Amino acid sequence: MRWARSSAFLIAALVLVAINLRPAAAAVGPLIHRIRDDTGLSAAGAGLLVTLPVLCFGALAPLAPVLARRLGPRATVACALAALGLGLVVRLVPGLAFLFAGTILAGAAIAVANVLLPVLVRRDFPERAGVVTGLYSSALIGFAAVSAGVSVPLANALGGGWRPALAIWAAPAAIALLAWVPEVRLGRRALAAQGWRIGGVRPLLGDRVAWALTLFFALQSAGFYATLAWLPSIFQSHGASEARAGLLLSVTILVGVPAALTVPTLAVRVRDQRALAAGFSACIALGWLGVLIAPMAAPYVWAVLIGVGQNACFPLALTLIVLRAGSVTNTSRLSTMVQTIGYLIAAAAPLIIGALHDLTGSWTVALIVLLALVAPQALAGLAAGRPGTVDLA
């Protein structure tokens, strides 16, 4: 009974951590015009501000194993939550320097937590990895949608203040930190009992499975962040109102919540995950094909297809990290490698898609590129979904 209670508390704490891993980034986009008007930020600067969190997710992910070796994984997550809250509060201070500094600090904190959550799931819930991954990834996706959806109403309620509308997300970070503190003490005991350690990524650099999973994660993330940045503009260019285009993006994100909740459980119940990777990649391809050929014929159908596919592939990739690693140490290695490279590639996608639109004057070429990227994503998913574990020999 005591074990069940402590497990339930840890799962609840993990979910509370997860809900804080996207608002710092997702709340910025809807407010970017207000930020530019208030600060005089250039278009290039605005693009950097929106992309900066994703760059941090990749570039600063290697901090996670370094800190976890010194502090332990649970204490490191606690420090990440504290840094996240501080970064969000720093964005309250007037001046572009503080806006960017707070964004970098928040992005670094999220990068660390991103890497360590799969590690904690692998160590503490090896028999329930699918269920726990589904719970925290659906919470992550759900609050990404919530934060994007309420950022403008929050700013309006606060008298047009975009700074407090961004800083208010420090409150759930503080709540998560309070819930996480008791887990730090328990985590130290478990760490000492198990003699657990975290390894570097170098042994994985020659492994095909590790690279296949990295490519799968990178391409699905690239598609997701390109969608987040440009899907409303694509629909608006075909006659959709601003409100309808925003609703279509919300649909794309929200339909991913049930997908994220169920896919990890399905993935751990089967030995071979290739059908899941290929099937959900096909959903994305059908959605982009519809947007390319007949965008306003069935826009909600296209949004649902893209949303289900993208938001199923994300937790599938997280689950594959746990399944393919074979040990807790290798989970740390694989999570660091996959997310470092994956998010760095993903950060470039919105910039490239936007540049293609500017160069051609339409969304056609950009949509063809988004559609074409699904093919290597599916192939990488087929390789990563094959039964087995990474080989460090």
N, C-alpha and C positions, 0 to 999 in steps of 0.2 A: 504493500500500500504506500509506504514511504517512497519507494522507488518510482511508483506510478505518479505520485504527487509531484516529486521533484522533476520528473520528465515533463509533466504537463506545464510546470512553471517555466522550464527551459524552452519548451516549444512556444509558449506565449511570449517569452522574452525575445526569441528569435524573430517572431512575427512583428513585434514592436520595433526591433531593429530594422527589419525589411521595409516597413512603411516609411522610413526616413531616407531610403536610398535613392529616391528620384525627385521629390519635391524641390530640392535645391536647384535642379536643372530644369524640370518640367514647368515650373512656375514662371520662368523668365520669358519664354517665347511669347505668350499672350500679352505681356507687358512691355515688349521691346520698343514699341512706338512711343509709349509714354517715357520710357527711359531715355530714348534718343532726344525727344523734345525737351526733356528737363536738363539733360547733361550736355547736349550738343555732340553726342557720340556719332561718329561717322558710320556709314553703312558697313564698311569693313570692320570697324570696331564692334559694331553690333553683332556681326557674323562671328567674330572671335569670342564675344561674350557668351553667345548661345552654344558655341562649339567647345569652349574651354572646359566645361565639366567632363565631357566625354574624353577629351585629350588627357585630362587628369586621371580618369578611370584607367587608361592604358599606361601612361607614362609613369604614374606613381604606384601602380599595383605592386611592383617589386619591393616596396616598403613593407608590405604585409608580412612576408616571411622573416625579414630582418627584425622587425619589432616583435613578432610572435616568438622568435627564438629567445629574445631577452626577457619578455614580460609574460609569455604564455598567451595563447590565442584569445581567451575570454577577457583578460585584462587589456589586451590590445584592442578588442572591439569596444570596451568601455572607454578607452582613450580616444578612439575614433569618434564615438558619439559625442564626447566632450568637445573635440575639435570641430565637429560638424556644427554643433550649437554655437560655438564661438564664431566660426566663419559666417554663419547666417546673421548673427548679431552685428558683426563688423560691417556688413552691407548696409546697416542703418546709418553709418557715419557718412556725411556728405563728402563728395569727391570721388572721381573715377578710380583713383588709386585704391581706395578702400573697397569699392565695388569689385574690382578685379582681385584684390588680395583676399577678400572674403570668399569669393568664388573659388579661387585656387585652394584655399584651406578646406572649404567644404568638399571640393572635388577630391582632394587627397584623402580626407577622412572616409569618403564613400568608397574610394578605390581600395582602401585597406579592408573595409567591411565586406565589399564584394568578393574578395579573394577568400576571406576566412569563413564565411558562412557555409560554403560547401564542405570545408575542412571539418567544421564542427558537426555538421550533419553526418559525415562519414564516421567520425569518431564516436559521437554520442548516440546516434540512431542508425547503426549499420543495417538493422533489420527493418527499419521503417523509413529508409531514405526517400522513397518515392512520396510517401504521404507528407513528410516534413518539408521536402523540397517544393511540393505542390502548394502547401500552405504559405510558405514564405514568398515564393515567386508570385503567387496570385495576389498576395498583399502588396508586394512591390508594384506590380502592374496596376492594381486598383488605385493605389494612392498616387501613382503617376497621373492617372486620368483625373482623379479628384483635384489634385493640386493645379493642374492645367485648367480645369474647368472653373475653379472658384477664384483664381488669382485676380481676374478683372472685377468680379463682384466684391471681393475683399478690398481691392484698391478703391472702388467706388464708395464702399461703406466707410472707408477710412479717409474720406475727403479727397480722393484722387491720389493718395499717397502710395506710390509703388514700393518705396523702401520698407514701410511696415508690412506691406502685403507679402514681401519676400522674407522679411525677418520673422514673421509670425510662425514659420515652420521650425523655429528653434524650440518652440513649446513641445511638440511631440518628440523631438530629440531629447529634451530634458526628461520627459516621462520615461522614454525608453532607457535612458541612462540609470534612472532610479530603479527601474525593474531589473536592470542588468547587474547592478552592483552585487547583490547576493550570489549571483552565478559566478562572479570572479573568485570568491573564496572557495566555492565548491570546485571550480575549475583547477585551482592550484593543487587541491588534494588529488584530483584525477590525474593531473599531469605528473605528480610525484609518484603515484601508484603505478602508472603505466610506463614511465620512462620514455615518454613520447617526445619526439623531436621533429623539426621541420627542415626539409632539405631544399637545396637550390635546384634550379631548372636545367642546369647544364646536362645532366644525364638524359634528359628527354629530347634534346635537340636533334638526335639522330633517329628518333622513333617515328614511324609512319603514322601510327594511330594518333599520337599526340598532335602531329601536324594536320592530320585530317580533321580532328576535333577543333583545332584552332581555326582552320579555314571555315568550317561549318559555323562556328560561333561568330567569326569576323563578318561573314557575308550576311548572316541573319541580322546581326546588329547594324551593319551598314544599311540594309534595307529598312530596318525599323526607324533609325534616326533620319534617314532621307524622307521617309513617310511622315514622321513627326514634323519635319521642317517644311515640306513642300506639298503634301496632299491637299490641304485647303486651297492653296494657290492654283493647283492644277484644276480642281473642280471649279474654282471661280473663273478661270480663264475660259471655261466652257459654259458659263452663264449661271452658275450657282451663286446665290447670295452669300455674303460673309457669314451670316448666321447658319445657313444650311451647310456651307463648307466646314464650319467649325463643328457642327453636329456630326457630320460624316467622319471627321477625325476622332471625335469622342466615341462614336460607334466602333471604329477600328480598334481603339484601345480597350473599350469596355468588354467587347466580345472575347477578348483574350483572357479575362479573369477566370471564367469556367474552364477554358482550355488549359490555362496554367495550373489550375487546381487538380485536373484529372490526368493530364498527360504524364507527369512523373510517376504516378501510381501504375499507369499502364506500362510504362517503360520498364519498371523493375519487375513486373510480372512475366515479362517475356525475355527469353534469352537473347533474341536478335531484334535490334531496334531499327533495322534498315527500312522496314515498311513504314514506320512512323516518320522517319526523316524524309523519305521520298514522298509520302502522301501529303504531309503538311507543306513541303516545298512546292508540290503541285498546286495546292490551294493558293499559295502566293502568286504563282505563275498565272493561274486562271484569273485572279483578281487584277493583276497588272495588264493582262491581255484585254480584259473588258474595259479598263480605263483607257487603254490605247485605241481600241477600235470603236467603242460606243460608250463614252464616259457617262452620258446622261440617260442612257437607255435603262440602266438598272444600277444607279450609283450606290445604293445601300447594299446590294448584292456584292458588288466589287469590294466595298469597304469591309463587309463581313468576311469575305474570302481572304483578303489581305490580312485582316486583323487576327482571324483564327490561325492562319498559317504562321505569321510572324510570332505571335504570342504563344504558340505551342512550341515552336522551334527553340525559343529562349529557355524555358524550363527543361526541355528535352536536352539541350546542350549542358545545362547545369547538372542534370541527372547523369548524363554520360560521363561527366568529369568524375563523379563518385564511382560509377560502375567500372570505368576503364582504368582507374588508378590502381586498384588492387590493395592499397594500404593507405593509412592516414598520411604518412610522410609523402607518398606519391600523389595523394589528393592535393596537398599543398603545392607540390611542384607543378602538377598539371593545371590547377586552378590559376596559379600565377602566370604560367606560360600562355594559357588560352586567353585570359583576360587582358594581359599586357598587350599582346600582339593584336588580339581581336578588337579591342576598343580603339587602339591607335588607327587601325584601318577604318573602323566605323566612323571615327571623327572626321575623316576626309570625305565621306560620302555626301553629306549635305552640301559641302562646298563644291564638289565636282558636279553634282546634279544642278545646282544653281548656276554654275559657270556654263554648263552646256545649254541651259535655257537662255542665258544672256548672249551666248555666241550665235545661237540659231534663231532666236526670236520666238521659239515655240517650245512646247514640252515633248514633242514627238521623239526626238533623239534621246532625251533624258529618260523617257518611259521605255524606250527600246533597251537602253542600258540597264535599267532596273529589272526588266524582264529577262535579259540575257544573263544577269548575275545569278539568277535562280538556278541555272543549269549547273555551274560549278558548286553551288551550295548543296544541291541534291547529291552530286557525286561525292562530295566530301562527307555528307551525311551517311551515304551508303558505306563508305570506308570506316567511318567512326562508329557506325551502328553494328558492325560485324562483331560477333561474340569474341571476347578476349580481353586482355589487359595490356597496358603499355609494357614494353620490353626494355629494361635498363641494362641488359647485358652488353 
